[in-house]
């Protein structure tokens, strides 16, 4: 009942109520194809290192160029869970192969160009990038990878709806059997509401051991779950901290309403509205006050002072004495006037019956004969 009243009042005041915060965070939180700001900064650094390596190689400082590219390689592989990371890894490996060829490091050149070809077979070394001999060798390596042996392995994940990517190509839902050319590839697994998984894996000829991916909750969903737990425990400080974390993660959740419903025959509750800067004063709330409280929610936002729930607990849990119900009315057949009336009627009826049933009186003539008078007759 309280949820219905609060949702209706919130809509009237122009707010959008959310009852299942965790599910809402999954739906409105980070998307699998979104890139975190910190990771964007990482790939900007990778771009800077690539530019620096080319400049060093042009100045015939191949050692400095390879050092910069080694840093770029570490950054790209450490962020293999980012969409598009496979293209960056292939670009770095191509730069390593070209620089190694210039430095006369043939083994390093072969390995780097092969790595680039397995991840991105469409990446070609052009005449503007390297001498003709290196361009020709890169093309041979790319053909050998495309026509060479292949391997396979199965990928499973513990998150529902997990999607498997290999070298930024979507393969489908997990579990998924992955088949690819022998060499190093970028495996990525994503699921809505979970942190993406990504790393560089080596594919061997034939069938390799399966890979079981364990995903962790995304930042926004983890924060929302902490928010729900803090709300159930009435930990107002933890609620405000979770809201701050959600806003930092670009969540549109602006406030949380904590409603504790009381016992007893009256519909009572305690309401506290929490914002990232703090929680409002705890308010006593009855059903008929809901529209007034909701319409004044913006005014409550200006107050960060709060009172502990314990100060209102007695009122919340107070059980109002209830007058005992009046005794049930005496049945009509047990009331005194019924029996008095019944007795009068019964007496009258008896008298009438006696009168009606009494026999008619009889008149009898008695004749006495005196024989003495007869004897004296002459």
Secondary structure as UniProt FT lines:
FT   HELIX           2..12
FT   TURN            13..14
FT   HELIX           21..28
FT   TURN            32..33
FT   HELIX           37..58
FT   TURN            59..60
FT   HELIX           62..78
FT   TURN            79..81
FT   TURN            83..84
FT   HELIX           85..103
FT   HELIX           106..119
FT   TURN            121..122
FT   TURN            127..129
FT   HELIX           132..147
FT   STRAND          150..157
FT   TURN            160..161
FT   STRAND          163..166
FT   TURN            167..168
FT   STRAND          169..173
FT   STRAND          176..181
FT   STRAND          183..190
FT   TURN            192..193
FT   STRAND          197..203
FT   STRAND          206..207
FT   STRAND          211..213
FT   HELIX           219..232
FT   TURN            233..234
FT   HELIX           236..248
FT   TURN            249..250
FT   STRAND          256..261
FT   STRAND          268..275
FT   TURN            276..277
FT   STRAND          278..279
FT   STRAND          283..286
FT   HELIX           287..289
FT   HELIX           290..295
FT   HELIX           297..301
FT   HELIX           310..317
FT   HELIX           332..334
FT   HELIX           336..357
FT   HELIX           371..375
//
